[in-house]
């Protein structure tokens, strides 16, 4: 994708030169610095407050041990009321007040919500999607490739960063906000896509063959005849365009990062608040951004994690978002740029849940927890998205709970910061596979994330911690004892060969149905399925169907008939060298295998030909983990969640999190160490109260000293 912006015009050529001149992330001692403690923060908008109260808010924050605020990312129209006319009075007021009260500031570039004058002067900045041009009003309604937008964005970024960089309160910058391509698909982007394809596919004959364009007379015989992708029915075209759009986001963020880095102080860091796939809350892999590629331009990755609370609080969405974000930069700790204090009205947390949630973020490796936002707005679409304070801006029960959290963060932050994970299991995910899979969703409209997440959740609920890895030629798979690969629908030969080699060299690999079915161009492999996985898994199949009343023929793991039902998809597996763990139980299809396990070199490959129940996924993954030699706290399972790591002082630490409104007992095997919260030493089982937390530090060092 590198260089695709250059064909969009002179401004985009500038992007490339800036990005080259200012590389991704300084890694030396003189580079960007983070405070050596856990940060606790809120987003704050002086521009939104009903009265002049910045000093009062800063005092209340200081009393709650708030140590950082994020500002400015939403208020371009206030910062630049007319083109080239800047008013930084709100920014200055906040910086001055926060500095007086010892609170650090992260400044957001305000480019995700364009001002009215920009839309009036240059209507073409409003994004043209497949269904037409966006209207002004909602945020993220712009074309991130539009030269007029980029020129205005550059002007406000340079002016803002130059204005604030020398303020001692400013520790870093958030570039843009939950950035995506926003469906941009207008004529300019279509032309850019064609130019990129010309570079990738010098031969139209090769492109036609790879994408299967003879079908329904979609063949392209001259580059001039290349049609818009907006009407395509071809998944190869659609997936290639989706990958191109993700590349636009990667380059846009790299451009912003380079621009900020050029004008900021060397010690100030750059981050971005990536958001996850969405199902009314943060849920899975983001379809519109390749977070692994985009994170390369950042000094530290950031994430927005929103989740249900009350009786629906499980911690799984917090853990998944954290594990994914920690994995973006090879295990580096990350920042939670946004999470809810209240959020939707149905998310108002029970007493104790705000505290549990905060420590749950730290348990996954977060170095900062920041709420969106300080106080609930009084106007517009987010009037009922509740902040830490409500519209009266007065202390409430949640604020009082936050004061206790802040006090603990202030006391324990230097000890808990930069905790490192050494996970033995990984979930393998892919943006390319996601886009391709979702062109052909399963019966019932089940998508990629709905297949992937139950496998992650099954590990989580059994306290088998996992990293989230993605296709990367530099990724070291050998450090994992087990890798789970859900629905790798589209993948290159090299990608599958790397996974198979991992197993051959001694790893335990778990493939699910619909893996290896098509190549990286979303063209179905011309071979018996599962294609290049066949030898490693020791299976083949040709037929598949939607299961109706199909279960397994054996009492596998002692599960009930209901838990042995096949869901959503069913492949008719024929083992070649694999051992059959279970066959389908069906009046007409009794002979086909459903789950197999194959010795492959020094390792094993498990293949699952259908969507199992959550209970069966859990038992199967635990069985495989045991066989792989994975170690985990087998004496504990949901609602007692255990998340562990290595502190910078060399001691191991175990977060014990009770996701229940009932007390839970910590089993003897885990109940050893000093609870950092109440300073009590434990050497026998003890109870954690409803929605409670304990943080046990081992007395001995991890290396045995």
Helices and strands as residue ranges (DSSP letters): G 4-8, H 10-21, E 39-43, G 46-48, H 54-63, E 68-71, H 76-79, H 89-100, E 104-108, H 116-121, G 123-125, E 128-129, E 132-133, H 147-164, E 170-174, H 187-200, H 204-211, G 215-217, G 223-225, G 229-231, H 235-263, E 269-271, E 273-275, H 291-294, G 295-297, E 302-305, G 310-312, H 316-327, E 334-339, G 345-347, H 353-363, E 366-371, H 397-416, E 425-429, H 431-439, H 448-461, E 466-470, G 477-479, E 482-485, H 493-504, E 508-512, G 531-533, H 534-537, E 539-545, E 551-552, G 556-558, G 562-564, E 567-575, E 579-585, E 593-600, E 603-608, E 610-611, H 614-628, E 640-646, E 651-658, E 664-666, E 673-675, E 681-682, E 686-688, E 693-701
